[in-house]
Amino acid sequence: MPLAPVDNKGTQLFYLDIGAPAGSTNYKTLVLIHGAIFNGAIFQRLNQYAAANNLRLVYLNQRDVSGSTPFTPEDLAIVKDVKNKEAQDAFLQDRVKEFVEFMRWFVETEKIPRRNDQEGTGGISLFGWSAGNCFTVPFLGMVETYSPEAVNVLNDYLRNVIVFDSPYFGFGLPTPTIEDMYCPVFDPKLTEAEQNAQFPAWNASYWDHSPSLLSSFSSTSSSSFPTRPEMLSLLAKSPSTKPGHTCTLHVIPPETLKEVADFAASERSILPIAYMNQEVYKKWADKAFLEPPVGWKDVRFEVVTNGKTMNHCLGANWELKKHILENEDVRKKVGARDVEFTVLEEYNHYPHWDHPEAFTKILASKA
């Protein structure tokens, strides 16, 4: 079982490495972090298309998920204590450092090609999907807290951080009210069991949002950007029922779903981590998006969302874009990190399953 050491306490992360493309000496490496419900194997349909795009893909399981070191009862108590902001902040820093140490370990162990900026080849990038973005945004906000050894090693390798279809918490943005934007996990009329039962299909459906909302992401100034009430009016209120818009969970074979999902870990730790004190995420998001980089200054954010994803993801990415535009003068003044936005208009939350060939090509262009 492939396990990587990520600290001096015996903590290990389970990973799946598809290996280097045959004969390539300048391939890019992409480390992918899954979200809630699933483990890293959810990305497996990308495997057959990686070599054609000169990509080496590494699927990394979060702590507490399918082979990675479990959390202790004390860890889980911290995660659920939203009033203990300081302890949750320390917990988040420890988790992000584990990903940093994994990347350092992988670079040194596998001796991957160094980043070549002139040719746009080699190096390593980090990708977070959905709830996995609890860690990608802080990853570039916490650089000053990492070991000098890890920072120095990754200096010659780190390329980009791809923030893929993140909900609100990853950006440190306030969660919308249930009146503004429905989501079953926030519905007070549902029991916790009902919330957990309804969330997966809601999450994996297709949504028909207004084309004008999708086109607004190309705006270059806050003055030309829609207002928040306009954005809310342009979001779809419920999943699409059009032909061809089948919920992705309904097309994953049941035997495969057992292999790629970890519902118990999702309920036990992944979702509670996502819903930790929002001030903790805001602190690191502000450092990552609004302040000058402390290290890895040339590494940029590739913020990607999907045009037919659930409302909480498209809305969150829209609000981040609005936040970036409103603070662009400050960002320019301090030399904040570059942030690029992309909308994949025809995809829902699961293009790695529904459209693996096209999505692998997109990943190669962003990594």
Stockholm file with secondary structure:
# STOCKHOLM 1.0

chainA/1-367         MPLAPVDNKGTQLFYLDIGAPAGSTNYKTLVLIHGAIFNGAIFQRLNQYAAANNLRLVYLNQRDVSGSTPFTPEDLAIVKDVKNKEAQDAFLQDRVKEFVEFMRWFVETEKIPRRNDQEGTGGISLFGWSAGNCFTVPFLGMVETYSPEAVNVLNDYLRNVIVFDSPYFGFGLPTPTIEDMYCPVFDPKLTEAEQNAQFPAWNASYWDHSPSLLSSFSSTSSSSFPTRPEMLSLLAKSPSTKPGHTCTLHVIPPETLKEVADFAASERSILPIAYMNQEVYKKWADKAFLEPPVGWKDVRFEVVTNGKTMNHCLGANWELKKHILENEDVRKKVGARDVEFTVLEEYNHYPHWDHPEAFTKILASKA
#=GR chainA/1-367 SS CCEEECSTTSCEEEEEECCCCTTCSSCEEEEEECCSSBCGGGGGGGHHHHGGGTEEEEEECCTTSTTSCCCCHHHHHHHTCTTCHHHHHHHHHHHHHHHHHHHHHHHHHHTCCCCBTTTTBSCEEEEEEGGGHHHHHHHHHCGGGSCHHHHHHHHTTEEEEEEESCCGGGGTCCCCCTTTSCCGGGCTTSCHHHHHHHHHHHHTSCCCCCHHHHHGGGCCSGGGSCCHHHHHHHSCSSCCCSTTCCCGGGTSCHHHHHHHBCHHHIIIIIHHHHTSCHHHHHHHHHHHHHSCCSSCTTCEEEEEEETTSCHHHHHHHHHHHHHHHHTHHHHHHHTCCCEEEEEETTCCSCHHHHSHHHHHHHHHHHC
#=GC SS_cons         CCEEECSTTSCEEEEEECCCCTTCSSCEEEEEECCSSBCGGGGGGGHHHHGGGTEEEEEECCTTSTTSCCCCHHHHHHHTCTTCHHHHHHHHHHHHHHHHHHHHHHHHHHTCCCCBTTTTBSCEEEEEEGGGHHHHHHHHHCGGGSCHHHHHHHHTTEEEEEEESCCGGGGTCCCCCTTTSCCGGGCTTSCHHHHHHHHHHHHTSCCCCCHHHHHGGGCCSGGGSCCHHHHHHHSCSSCCCSTTCCCGGGTSCHHHHHHHBCHHHIIIIIHHHHTSCHHHHHHHHHHHHHSCCSSCTTCEEEEEEETTSCHHHHHHHHHHHHHHHHTHHHHHHHTCCCEEEEEETTCCSCHHHHSHHHHHHHHHHHC
//
